[in-house]
Every structure is written in structure tokens, then in C-alpha cells.
Amino acid sequence: MHHPRNKACVARFALSPVALVAATLLQPAAGYAQAPADGEPAPRLKPAPQLREDIPPAARPQLPVFVQGDQVRGRPDVETIIEGNAELRRGDTVIRANRIEYHQPDDLARASGNVRINKAGNIFEGTLLELKVDAFEGFFNEPRYRFLLNDAYGEAERIEFADDKHALIRKATYTTCQRKPGPGWMPDWILRAASISLDQEEEIGVAKEAVLSFKGVPLLPVPSLSFPLGDGRKSGVLPPTIGLDNVSGLEVTLPYYWNIAPNRDATFYPTIMTRRGVDLGGEFRYLEPSYRGQVRGNFMANDRLRERDRWGFSGTHAQSGLQLPGLGTSNLSLNLNRVSDDDYWRDFSRDSSSLTQRLLTNDGTLAWAWKDVSMSARVLRWQTLQDLTAPIIPPYNRAPQFTARQTRTALPGGFDSYVEADYTHFTHSISDELRNLFPTNPPAEITQPNGQRSFALLQVSRPFQAPGWFVTPKGQLHTRYYNFDAATAAGQSTASVTVPTFSLDSGLVFERPTHVFGRDFLQTLEPRAFYVYTPFRDQNSLPNYDSALNDFNFASIYTENAFSGNDRISDNNLLTLGVSTRLIDQNTGAETARFSVANRLRFKDQLVTLPGGSPVSERLSDLLFGASVNLVPRWSTDMTLQYNPKTGQSIRSTIGARYSPGNYRVISAAYRLQRTIPSEQIDIGWQWPLNDLWGDKGQELGPGRGQGEGRWYSVGRINISLRDVNQPAPRITEGVLGLEYDGGCWLGRIVFERMTSGTDSANKRVLFQLEFVGFSRLGSNALQALKDNIPRYQYLRERTTVPSRFSNYD
């Protein structure tokens, strides 16, 4: 159609879609491959969700085509021509040019002169487009492109379309550095390639003869480089990681990621250590509707550090809905960890955290439930990594353990009940080296026999409560039976004991409005009284397999038993009195302050003790003070104090404070004192922009976006032991110090890390990392070290919202 007055015209045609360039052919690259560098959080196994409001493919054929321009003319079933401010719109695709022609017989579309395409928020601009629409076969000359997801852009000599899923870009560039005014500007980093082939079906892009340049210096020339076109994962070689420490020397890891299926993947971590040899590591993950898990392991042949082969293995598996004959629906959980030797924890500190502990669990549990009854079967074995300068008494294995529980609430008369029954076979083995450390008076855990223990617990309570008060009487009966594998020191081969307990918990809640610091609060006063009576039953001659003394805190002071586990039930005749007061913001309902105090009054000596312990005779316990204050969002403090009025000293103190006036600004500090061990520590962590020192406060761009280009950040955490049982002089037990620089389209990090690996040794590492925003990271994994160690650390680039295509709508 041709408008006689040559004014802008709008027309609607039932044409085939003229989505002339698929912007989705160039999704922004998030790295060489969407898989983690060594130690980084693994990507999701599920296929990533759509990042824009994509139109379903089934609906596209029904979408109308709108065209407009200064002139619209044509011949039916032959051609349509739009000239002057030409525009063609269909669904989420908008094409603008000086001239658009569509030849219907051969399904050929041509656009020329300032061609611009907006495809779901992604922008393409060029000089000439020629395309067979249905076959999606053609070319686009001199295109420039910009992507919505991460604002990356580039340009090319030509795009050649094979079909709607495959294309080839010749002489292409890619960067996320935003152009700045001024002559001669060049992006800080840029990827150049002779060609980039795109496969939308596999979501893979492959760059040939590619060079990654940084500050004009070719940094990573490679013959072939692959990267993902979306958030989906893909197989490929990951960026190498480089580390330097005092144990392994220079470490170079070249990971390979294998995307086996949307719900299964594997990563291989071959690592060269200049002082030790080659470590072969790998990880396999799987995810199904009813089960999931991962397996990780490494093997180093003839480690020169210890002159032997070294290996480590860890695996987890969780499965629900497992159908077993006679058991119905069951759940299975496995957590397996094994290493080759006692020194693994200190020599492979870069490995997964589950293998860098000195107590490694090997735990398997099968559980099932029916109504209010739950049952489980468990096997738990420990591997203890001994350091004879700081020995660990191995905990007991449970092989096997059978447990059944029943919980019933709202019984007739308002009663609640709880029943538990358990059978466990406790075993462990003590090495000769450990026995030789205690030639006289060895710990009971070393001399007592293995054994089988059965116990049952019956508990009945009757809660009475109403607004402002509560009273809960409770009765318990705990009985257990032992069958020892060998006679005890008292000559027993079997033993049994039954212990009853009665407790009464009560409290009041008073409220009143108050005005403090210019704000309105609701203040509460909450006195509480807890009485417990348990008669003495002699248990001191029995072995102790799983009991330990509870910490003295606000959770344990209102409980019936002074011990955890089931080998000791403390005899009690005591009353605990406490009171708390809280300030609650009347506008938000948030608790802004809490102050508590509690004390325990004992009416008779506690005679039941752990092996080597003494009866408790003090009539008044230590005073327990607690406070938590958060009157303003930027400040928060917590304090717990255990005070002995007889000595006038605090037995244990924990004081913590945090100051966080905004994003990327946080300082936290904690002081911990425990005189009985003894132990005294100071822990300080921070993240703070160094530019604040010279008055540059940055921009409030929100979390995950930094505070502007050209800013330095200081990050760190230091744990100082002022004194402990093995080291009376102050020392740094753990330390992480680092600097981060935000270059806008790139981030630089350097981190110094020190971790104690023994009473007189420590591992030290230097980590360098260079991150090209929206593309990849090179160097060692400094980012993960910061996330693991610094409280409330904020990553400078972390997406918090997914951009909508309508945020870049034409």
C-alpha cells in the first residue's frame, strides 16, 4: 500500500514471521563453561529457567505481523515494501530499517540502511540483512550486538544463518566494558575471534583462533574456545586456577567439565604441585526426582611430601520415597568420608571441607515413618586423623543402631506423650601409639569395653497455658540395659539402671508500652521458674559411650539433664530462676533488644558424674547474663556472660558486635573467654571500601552491583588466640587478608591466607584472581576463600534480579 500523502502508515498483514535475526543466537557468555573452578559452588543441575518472558513456540504461528513506515506498498502474494522509518513487529521481535522488502514467492526478506533488531531485549544493528524467513537461512552484514542479560556487546563482519538454531559469526568481538567518552578509548578486556559458531540446540558457542586481551596485552590465546549461550551448563575445559602455598609450592589446576545430562555432571581436577607431584581429582553429581548425591575423590601417586600414595574420598546420597518390602516408604541417607593417612587434613587444605577435619564420618541411615511413629536403622563409623602432639580420643562407632520414636500431642485430658526406644552396639579401636601417650591414669574411653546398650524413654506432659502465662508439668522414665563385650573394671558383664524424673516449667509474660531513644516500643517482662527432681541412681561405674556435659547457656539451664547422650542421667533437686525483658518495635514487630539473667539453686549435691569427674556441691550456680541489642539497623551486639560470684570472675564470656552502615561496609568483632580450658580469642572480620579514606563514598547501586568503577575494597578476617591450653603466648590461628579492585567490567583480587595445621605449623597461601565480568575468571579461587571466611561478605557482582525483556522495550 502506498499512502498518497506520503505520511507514516501502519498496516497489518497475515505474513510469515519476519523475525529476521534471532537474538537468542548470542546469549551472553558466562564463562568458558558453566561449571565451578576447584572449590567453587557447583552450578545447579536442573536446566536453568528462562531469563526473559519468552513467547511459547506453539503460539508464534498465530502472532500477527504489524508493519509501518512513511510508505507501505506492494503486490498481493508477490511482495511488500516499507520505505522510510520502516518497521516490522511480530511478538517479541522488532525490525527497523530505512527499507524493508519481503518477497513472498521465495520467502526472502531484505532490510537495508540502519537495520536495527530488538529480539526480546537484545539489540542487533547493521547495514544489510537478507534472510529466507521460514528456513531462517541468510546473512547480516556488519552487525553490532548488545545483550540484555549482562549488557555485553560486540561487533562482527558478518553473521551467516544456517537455520533458526545455527549461525556463524565472522571476525567477532565480545566484551562487557562500557564505552566511555573520548578519543582512542579501548575496552579493558575484549575477546576477538576469527569466527564464532553458535548452536542453539546445544546452547554452545565455539570461538576459533580466539584471543582474550586485557589492557591491550594478549592474555589467553587459544586455537579454540567454547562458552555457553545461556545459563545452561556445557562440557569443556574450564579456566585454569593457579595457587601458591608453602606446602605444595606452585599449584596449577586445569579442570574439565562434562555435562553428562541435565541432571548429571562430572568435573575432573588434575593439579600439578611443583613440590609434590600430580594430584588427580574428580567429582560426579546426580539429581533425580527422589534422590540426589555427589561423589568426590582424589589420588596422588608418590606424594614427595610424605613419600607415599595419597588419596581422599567423600560421597553423599539422599533418597526419599524408597520402597522396601514390609517397610513401606523409606528414606536413605549416606555420608561417606575416607582418606589415606593421618596427615591428609593438613596437607590437602585446599580440598573439600569434609575431608579437612580430623574426625571423618561414615554414616548411613535408613528411616521410615507411619503416622506418628518413626523408625531408623543406622551405621556410624569414624576415621580419626591423629596428631600425637594434640591427640583426639576417638568417638565410639555405632554399628548398628536401631531407634523408634512416637510423638503424640493433644491426647485426652490435654496430655502430650513421647516414647523413644534405642538399641546400639558401641565399638572402637585404640591405636598403640595413643595408648602409649597415657602410661598412667588413661582416660576411661581407652580402658572401658565395647558394649551393647538398649534404652527406653517415656515422657508425659500436660501443658497449661493462656495469654500471659504457662505451666507445664512433665514426668519422664529413662531405663537402659548394657551387655558388655568384656568385663568392666568393676567386673560387670551386664548392667541396668532406671531413672525417673519430674519437672515443672512455668513463666509469666507482662507487657507495657514504653518510649526509649525517641521511639515507641512494647516492653516485656518475662520471669520464668523451672524445677526438676531426679533421684540418685548409681551410674558412675558404668561405661560412657555418648554422654558429655552440656554447655552452660540459656538453652541448657532450663533442661532436666545436665548431660547430653544417654549414658548419664544427672540426679537433680534444683530450681532455676530467670527473667528476660525485650523491646519490640511497635511499628515493625521486630525485636530490637533482649536482656536475660538466670541462676540455678541446688538443694542437694549432684552425685552422678562423668568418668574422672567430681560431684557438684555448689548450692548456687554461676550467674548467666545475656544481652542482644539492635536498636538501629547498622549496629548489632550480642553478649553472654557466665559469672562466678565466689571468685568474682567471669568463667566464660562471649561478646560480639557488628557495624554495617551499608552495602560492602561491615566490621564484625568477637571476644571469647573460657577460663576452664583455658582459651581466650579475638575474632575480627571486615569488608570496607578503601576509597572512603580519601572521601570517595561511592554510589549506592544496591547489592551485587558494587559501588562504582575504580574502587578498592579491603577484606579480611583474623582470629587471634591470646592463650590456649597448648600455646600460652598470643598467636594468629587463622588469617585471611585481601584486596579487591572493581574495574567496572573486571574485578581483581589478591588474598593472603594462613590456616593452622598443627600446634606448631600452619599452611600459607597466596591467591590471585582476575574476573572478567560476564565472561570468566582466571587465577586461583580467591573469591571462595573470601566467602568462606568473612562474615556477611558481599560479592561485588551477584545478580539479584533477572532482567525482563520489557526493560529494553521498543
N, C-alpha and C positions, 0 to 999 in steps of 0.2 A: 504494500500500500504506500501511496505517496500523498502526503498532505499538500494541498495546493498552495498553502501559505508558508510552507517550509518551517512550521513550528514543531516543537517537540511532540512526538506522537507516542502512544502506548498501545500495544496490540497483544492479543493472547492467541497462541497457535497450539494446536494439538500435535506438536512435533516430538520426535525422539529427544531424549535428554541431551543437552549440549553442555555437559559437564566436561569442558574441554581439557582441563588439566586436573589430575587427581592430586590434590594437595596431600592427601594421605600417603602418597608415594614417598614422601620425605618427612616422616615423623622425626622429631628431634632425637639425636643420638644421645644416650645417657652413658656411654662408655663403650669400650671395645666389646664387652659382653655383659649382660645383666647378671652378674654373679659376684660374690664377695671376694675381695682380697683376703689374704690369710688373716683370720681373726675377726673380720668384719661381720656384722649381722647378715645372715643369709637372706636372699630375696624370697618373696612369697612363692610357694609352689603353685598356687592357684593362678589361672590366667588373670592378668590384670584387668580391672573393669575399664569400660570405655571412658576416656577422659573428656569427651565432649558429648553433647546431646546428638549422637549420630542418628540419622534417619534410617529406619529399618529397610533392608534391601527389598523386601516384598512390597513396600509402599512406594518405592521410587517410580515404577512404571505409571502409577496413577497421578503423579505430580504434574501440574500444568506448567507450561513454559510461558514466561512473560518477556516481551521484548519492548524496548522503547528507544527512541532516538530522534534526531532532528528530522530524518527522513526514513520511512519504512515503506519498502515496495517489494514486489515480487510477482512470480507466476505460480499459480497453484500447481502443486505436485512437482515443481521444477526447481525453484529457488526462492529464497527470501534474503533480502539485502537490507541492512540497517546501516545508515551513514550518519556521522556527526553525533558525538556523545552516545554512541551505540552501547546498548546494554541488553544482556540476555540473562534472565534469572530463572533458576529452577531449584527448588528445595534449598539446600544449604550452599549452592554454588551460584556465584555472581560473576559474569564476564563483562568487562567493559573494554572498549577499544574505539579507535576512530571509525573503523569499518568492520562489520561482521557479515560474512556471506555463508549461507547454508545451501548446499546443492543436494537436493533430496534423492535424485536417481542413484548417485554413487555414495550417498551418506557422508559427504565430505563438507567439513566446516573450515572456514578460513577467517582468521581475525588478524588485523594489521593495524599498526600505528598505536603506540601507547597501550598495549594489551595489558590488562590487569585482571587477575582472577582472585576471588576470595572464596576459598573452599573451607567451610566450617571454621573460619577464623584464621586460616593460614593464607598468606598472601603470596602470589606469583605475579611478576611483571616482566614483560619482554617486548620484542618488536614484531614477531611474526609467529602465528600459530596455524598449523594445518593438521587436521585430525579427521579420521573416519570415526564417526561418533559411536556407532554400535560396536564395531570391532575395537575401538579405542586404540587405533594404530595411527601414528603420525609423529610430528615433531614440534618443538617450541624453541625458537631461536633466541639466543642471548637472554635467558631468563635470570631474574633475580628473585630470591625467595626469602620469606621470613615466617617463622613458625610460632604459633600461639603458645604452645606449652612452655617453652623456656626462652622465648624471644631470641632464638638463634636465627642466623641468616647466612646467606651466601649468594654466589652467582656462578654462572656456568656459560660455556659457549653454546651448548645445545642440549636439549632433552629429547630423547627418542623413545617413544612409547611402542612396546610390542603388543600389549593388551592392557586391560584395566588393572592388572596385578604386577606387571613387569615393565621396567623402564631402565634406560641407560643415560646417565648424565656425563657429558664430556667436559673436561677441564673445569672441574668444580672446586669450590671453596666452601668452608664451613667455620663459623666462629660464633661466640656469644658476646664478644666485646662490642659495645655500642659506640657508634661513630660519634666523634667529638668535633666541634668546630675548629677550623684552622687548616692551613695547607700542609700537605705531606703527612697527614695522620695515617697511622697503620695500626691495626689491632694488635694487642699484646700477644695473643696467640691465634693461630689460624692453621687449619688443615687444608692442604692442597693435594689434589689427586688428578691423575690423568683421566680417570674415569671412575664413576661410582655406579654400580649396578644395583638395582632395587628389586626385591622380591617381596611383594605384599603378602603372598600366601604364607611364606615362612617368616615374614617380618624381619628380613635380614638385608643389610646393606653391605656391599663389599667395595672397598676403595682400592684401586690398583695404582702402583707407583705413587704411594702416598707419602707425604712428609708433614710432620707436625712441627711447627716452628713456634718458638717462644722468644719474645723480644728480638725478633729478627734472626735468631740463631736456630738452625735446624736441630731439633731435639730428638726426634724419633723417626728416622727414615726407614720405611719398611716396604717391601715389594707388594704386599697385600695386607690390607687391614679391614676387618669386619666390625660392624657395630649394629645394634638393634634399631629398628624403625619405630618401635613403640616401647611400652613398658614391659612387654613380654620378654622372657629370657631366651637366650640363644647360645648355642655351642660356640666355643672359640677360646683362643689364648687370651688371658687377662693381662692387664698391665703388670710388669714385674714390680716386686717390692724389694727394697734394699734396706738393710739394717746393719748396725754396728754395735757390738757389745763386748764386754771384757771376757766373756766365757767362750763364745763361738767365733769371735772375730767378725769379719765381714760376712753378712748373710745376703744371699740373692735368691729370691723365690720367683719362679715363673709358673703361675697357676694356669691350669687348663680347665675350662668349664664345659660339661657335657649335659645339655638339656635333653634328657632321655625322653621325657613325656611331660605334659603339663603338670602332672602330679609326681614326677620322679626326676631327680637330677643327681649329678655327681661332680665333684671338684677334686682335682689332683694338684698336690702342692710339692713338687720337687724343689728342694732347697740345698744350695751349696753353702757350706760353712767352711771358711778358709782354715780354721784351726782344728776342724773335727772331721769333715768328710761330707757325704751326701746323705740327706735325710729325705726319704720318700714318704710323703703323707697324702692322705685322701679322705674324702667324706662322701657318703651316699645318703640321700634323703628320699623319703617317700610319704605320700599323703593320700589316704583313701577315705571314703565316707565314714567308715567305722574304725579306722586305725591310722596311726601315723608314727613316724620314728626317724632316727638318723643313726648312722654308724660312722665313726671316725677312727682312724688309726695311722700310725707312722712306723717306719722301720729304718734304722741307720746301721749299716754293716760296719763293724770295726770302728766304733767311735774312738778317735785318737785321744779324746779327753779321759776315757776310762779303760781303753784298750779292750773293748768287748762290744758285742752287738747290743743295740738298744732298741726298744720298741714300746709303744703305748697303744691302748685300745679303749674306746668308750662307745657306748651304744645305749640308746633309749628307745623304748617301744611302748605305746599306749593304745589299747584296743578296747572298745566298748561293744556291747551287743553280741558278745561271743556266746554261741550256743553249745552247751556241753550236756551230754546225756545225764539226766537225773538232776541237773543243777539249774536248768533254765538259762536265763540271760546272765552272763558273767562279764566282768571287766578284768583285763590283764594289763599289768604294768611291769616293765623291766627297766632297770638302770644298772648297767654293767660298766665297770672301770677296772682295768688292769694295766700294770706297767712292768718293765723288765727288772727293775732294781730299785734299791732304796734311795739312790741319788737322782732319780728321774725328776722329782719335783723341783730341784734346784737347777738342773742342767737344761731343762726344757721349759723355762718360764714363759716363753712365747706361745706355748701350746694352749689348748683349751683349758679353762679354769678347772674343770672337773678332774683333770689329771695333774694339776699342780698343787693339790692338797696332800697332806701326809696321811690322811685317812681316806681310803678309796672304798666306796660302797659297791657291793654287788648284790643287788636287791631285786627279787622277783615276787610279785603279789598277784594272787588270783582272788577276786572278790565277787560276791553275788549278794543279792538282796531280794527279800519277799515281804511286801507290806512294810511293817515296822521292824523287821528282823534283817540284820546284815551279818554276813559271814565272810571270812577271808582265810586264805592259806598263804604263808609267806616263807621265803628262804632268804636270809640276810647273812652275807659273809663280808668280812673286812680284809683289805690288804693294808697293812700298816708299814709306812715307809720310815724306818728307824734312823734317827740320828743319835748316836750314843752320847753325844755331848748334851743333848736335850731329849731324853728318851720319852716315849709315849707308851703307857700301858695299854695293850690292845683291848678294845671293847669285845664283848662276847658275840660270837656268831649265834644266829637263831636258825637252826636247821633241824626240823622245821618249826613253824609257829602257826597255830590254828586259833582263831578268835571268832567269837559270836557275840553280837550285841542286840539288845532290844530296847527301844525307847518308846514309851507310851505317855502321852500327855492327855490332860482333861479326862482322867478316869472318874468313875462315880465318886461323889463327895469332893471333887476338885483336886484329887491327888494326881501326882506325876510319879512315874517309876522308870528306873533304868536298871538293866541287868547286863552284865558282861561276864563271859567265861573265856578262859585262855589256857592253852597248853603250849609250852615252849621247851625245846631242847637246847640248852646253852652249851656251847663248846668254844674253846680257843686253844691255841698253841703258843707257848712262850719259848723264844729262842734262848740258847745257852748264853749268848752274849748279853741278853737282857737280864737273865738270872744272875750272871756274874757281877752285875752292877750293884746288887743288893746281897752281899755276903752275910749280912746280919739284918734282922728285922725286915724281911722283904714285905712289900705290900700284900694284903690279903688276896688281891686279884691274881697274884702269881702263885700262891700256895693252895688256894681253895680248889676243890674238884669241879669238874664239869657236872652238869646235872639236868634233870627234867623237872620243870615246875608247872603245876596246874593251879590256877586260882579262879575264884568266882567272886563277883561283886554284885550285891543287891542294894539298891538305893531307892528310898521312897521319900517324897517331899510333898508338902501341902502349902502352896503359895497363898498368902492373903495380901491383897493389895488394893489400893484405891488412890485417887489423886492426892498426893501429898504424903503418902506413907506406904510401907510394905513390911511384912513379916513373913519369913519363910523358915519353918522348922523342917529339919531333914534328918533321916536316920539311914545309916549305912552298915552293912555287914560284909567284911572282907575276909575270905578264907582261902588258904593256899596249902598246897602239899608238895613236898620235894622228894625226889628219888635220885640219889647221887650216884655218879658213875664210880666213885671211890669214896671211902670213908672220910669224913671231915676231921679236922683237928680234934674235935670233941668226940670222935669215934662214932658219929651218926652215919647211917646209910640211908635213912629216910627221916623226914620231919614234917610237921604240920603245925599250923597256927591259925586261929580265928580271932579277928579283932572287930568289935562293934564300935561305932562312932555316932554321936549325936551332935547336931549343930543347930544354932538358931541365928539367922541373919535378919537384921531389922534396920530400918532407916526412915528418916523424915526428910521432906523437901519443903522449905519455906521460900517464898518469892516476894520481892518488893521492887518497885521502880526506884531508880536512883539516877543521879546526874553526876558524871565524873568526866573531867577533862573536856568540858563543854559538850558532852554527848549524852544521850539518853540510853540507859541500859536497864535490863532486867537482872537484878542481883538475886542469886540463890544462896541459901544456907542449907547444907545437906549433912546433918550428923548421921553417923552410922555406928551400930554396935553389932559385933559378931562374937558369939560364944560357941566354943567347941569343947566337947568332953570325949576323950578316948581312954579307956582303962589300959593299964600297963599289961602287955603280953610280951614275954621274953623272946626277943628276936635277934639279940646281939651275937649269938653263936652261929646263926645261920649264914650261909654264903650271901654275898651281894652280887647279883648279876646285872641289874639295870637301874639301881636306885642311886640318886645323888641329892645333895642338899639343895633345896630351892633357893634361888636368889631372894634376897630380902627387898621386896619392892611393893608397890601398891596393888599389884595383881596377886602376889602370893600371900600377903598379910591377911587377906580375907578368905583363905582356903583352910581345909580341915587338916591336911597332911603337910608336915614340914619337908617331906622328901618327894621327889619325883620317882616314877617307876613303881614296882610292886613288891620289892623285897624288904622294904621297911615302911611300917605304918606307925607314925610317932604317937606316943602316949601324950595326951594333952588334957589340961584343965585350965583353960585360958580365956581371956576376954580381950578382944581387940576393939579399941575405941578410936574413931576417926571423924574428921569433919572436913568438908570441902565447901568452897564458895566459888561461884562462877559469875562472870559478867557476860551477858548475852546482849548483843546489839538488837534493839527493838525494831530497827528498820530492815535488817537483813537476816536476823536469826542466827548469825554467826557467833561462835564463842570466841570472845576476844581475850579473856583471861580466866585462869583457874589457879586456885591456891588450895593445897591439901596438907593435912597433917594427920598422922596416925601413930598409935603406940599400942603395944601388946602387954597385958598384965597376966603374969603366970602365977597360978595358985599352988602349983607343986612342980617339983623338978621333972624335966623330961629325961627319962632313963633310956629310951631306945636311941641308939646311935649307929652311925656307920662304922665299919671296921677302923680301928685306930682312933675313934672319936671319944669325946668325954661327955658325960651327962650335962644338960643345960640346967643351971641352977638360978640364973638371974630372974628375979621376980618382975622386973621391968625391962622390956626390950629397949633397944636403941630407938630413938625418935626418928620418924621418917617424915621428911618435908618434901613437898613438890610444888612447883610453880611453872606455869606456862602463860606467857604474855604476848599478845599480838594486837596491840591497840591500833597500830597503823600498819597498812599492808607491807611497807618497806622494812619494818623491823619485826623480828620474832625471837623470843628467848624461851629456853626450857632449862629447868634446874631440878635435880633430885639430890637430896642430902640425907645420908644416914649418920645420925649424931649420937655419940655415946655421952650421956650426961655425967657418968662417973669420971671419965678421963678428961672430959671437956674437949674432945677431939671429934672430928668427922671421920667415920670409919670408911665411908665410901661417898664420893661426890662426883656428880656429872653435871657440868654446866655447858650449855651450848647457846650460841647466838648467831643470827643470820641477818645481814643487811643487804637488801636488794631494792634499790630505788628505781630500777627499770630493766629493760631487756639488756642482756650482755653485761650487766653490772651486778655482781653478787660477791659477797665476802662472808664466809662462814668460819666459825671458830668453836672448838670444843675443848674442855679440860676434863680429864678423868683421873680420879684418885681412888686407889683401893689399898688401904694400909695392910690388910691381912696377907697379901701375896708376897711382897709389896709391888705396886705398879702405879706409875704416875706418867700421864701422857698429855701432850698438847697436839691437837689436830687443826690445821688451818688450810682452807681451800678458797680459791678465788678465780674469778674471771672479770677483767676490767679493761676498758679501752685506755691505752696509754695516752692517746690524744687529749684526754681530759687534763693531763698535766700542763699542757700549753693552751688551755682554754677552748679547745675544739670539742664541743659536746656532741657532735654528730647529729644524725637525723633519726627520728622515731619512725622507722619504716615498718615496725612490727616484728614479731618473732619469725625466725627463719629467713630474714632478708638482710641481716646485718644493720649497720648504722651509717652506711655510706662508703663510697670508694676512698681508698688511700688511708685507711685507718689501721693502727696497730692495736693488738689486744695482748695483754699479759694473762696467762693462765697457769695454774699450779695448785699443788696440794703437798703439804709437808706434815708428816707425822713424826713427832719428836718424843722419844722415851726419855723422860727425865731420870727415871730409875726403874729397874725391874729386878726380878729375882736373879737373873743371870748377868746383868750389866748395871752396876750401881751408878756409873757415870752417864751423863746425858749422851744420846746418840740419835741420829736420824734413822728410823727404821724403814720408812718409805718416803720417797720424794719424787714428785713429778713437776718439772718446771718447763714452761714453753712460751713461745711467741707465735702469734698468728697475724698475718697481714692480709687485708682484704683489698685486692686489686680490682674489684668490680667484677670482671669476668674470670678471675682466677684467684685462688687462695694459696698462701704459702704457710707452712707450719714447720717449726723445729721444736723438738721436745727432748729433754734430758730426763731419764727415768732411772731411779735407784730402788731396788727391792731387796730386802734382807733375805738371804738364803741359808742362814745359819747363825749361830751365836757370834761368829767372828768373820763372816763373809757376806758379800752382797753382790747381786748382779746389776750391772750398769749398762744402759743402752742409750744410743743417740738415734733419734728418729727424724727423718726428713720426709716431707710430703709436699707435693705440688699438685693442686687440684685445678683442673680446667672446668669451670662451671658449665654444666650441661653436657659434658663430654666424658671425662675420665679423670682418674687420679694416678699419679706416678710417685714412686718412692716407697717408704715404709709406712706402716699403718699408724701414724701419729694420731689421727682422729679417734680411733678406737681407744687408745691409751687415755685420751682426754675424757671421753665419755665414761670410761670405767672408773676413773679416779676422782673427778672433780664434781662435787655435789651441785646439782642444778645447772650443769654446763649446758649452754645453748649453742647449737650448731649454727654457723653463720649462713648456711644455705640449706634450708629444710622446708620443703613445700608443706604448707598448712591448709591450702585450699586448691582445688583443681579449677583452672580457668575455664569459663564457659565460652562457647563459640560466639555467644551474643556479646561478650566483652569486646569483640573486634568485629562488630556487625556493620555491613554495608547496606 
